[in-house]
Every structure is written in C-alpha cells, then in structure tokens.
Amino acid sequence: MSVRPAPEPLPMIESLDDLADLVMRQPDVYLRYSEGPETDRREPASCDYEADLVMPGLSVSAIAPEAWWPRPAQDWIARRIRQYAQLHEPGRFPWVLTGRVVGHGPDHEPLVTDVRPIARLGDRTLAEAAERYRAKFWVGRDSTTGTRP
C-alpha cells in the first residue's frame, strides 16, 4: 500500500464547477476527509473501528456521477461532499485523489491503495456544495419519511 507524496503545497480546488470539470475528465477521482496525504502516507490504511481491523486500503468516497444520473454533475458531487461533511473537523480536511480500488469497507465505501493526491477542496467549493445541496435536495428525506414535505 502506498500514498505518493503530495505536491507541496497541495493545490486548492476553488469552485464546485472546477471540481466537476476534474471529475468529468477523470472519473476515477475519490474524496477523502483526513489529516491529509502526508499523514495518510505514514498510515496508508483505514481502520474498521467497530471490528477493530485494519482494512487493505484507505477509505474514500466515489464522487463521480453514475451513468444513470440525469441531473448536473455538480448536484451529485455536492451531495457526496455533504454526506461526509461531519468528518471535516479541526485538523482534518477534504481532498481528492486517485488510486487503485482493492475492496470495499463495511459501509460499502471503496478502499484504495497506490494513492495519488490531486488537490484540497477550498472553502468556497465547500460553501457552494452546501448551498447547492440545500437548494437541490430534500435533505434528510428517506424511505421512512413518506411524501415530500
């Protein structure tokens, strides 16, 4: 397992549109919330804390829209960013990478090795994702909530 050194400093993606352009050009881009590539380079595998097991790669989120998705890529990407926003806490940040999928974790998330860091997500990108998510989705609605509010 490996994480390649990140470019110094790690480039910043400053808009949701820029991130969507990257994802549409290179659909094997993944999102990760962590202390960053250098920390992940020292510990290149995630842990399943519930089972107390080291997994065979880093836990990431796929952010490329599925082929069946009829809406703009920005909608899908904003939703994926917001699904794990609680992981953005002091010392941790969202960044994008490519890598080789070697399996899936207990939450069906891809596990990757041979990680190549690409960029961090800037504050503006995160704000645009949050705004788009609130504007375009029924946030929190699921199969148990019934009809639209």
Disulfide bonds with the S-S distance in Angstrom:
none
